[in-house]
Amino acid sequence: MKTFKELMDEFVEALKRKVVYRDGKRVVKKVTDKDGYKVVGGKEVKMSSKEKLARKKAGKIAARKRKSKSAQIAKKRARSMAKRGKK
């Protein structure tokens, strides 16, 4: 059986702070690394099965769209790198 301290350490490890840049501003947001959980109001909450299925479906559609645009993305990236003088 785990001690209270070990359980608390696990909980603290589950929520991580991630630095993202939005509109040129630095934003620190909390993210979870546990499968099937999301962050709501700074706390970890278990996702409903309905939401999990919806996310899975949306992920597949997004992946399909990303794959179809990959050649376009590669061209734009190559052009940007050429402008910067990198290969």
Secondary structure, 3 states (H helix, E strand, C coil): CCCHHHHHHHHHHHEEEEEEEECCEEEEEEEECCCCEEEECCEEEECCHHHHHHHHHHHHHHHHHHHHCHHHHHHHHHHHHHHHCCC
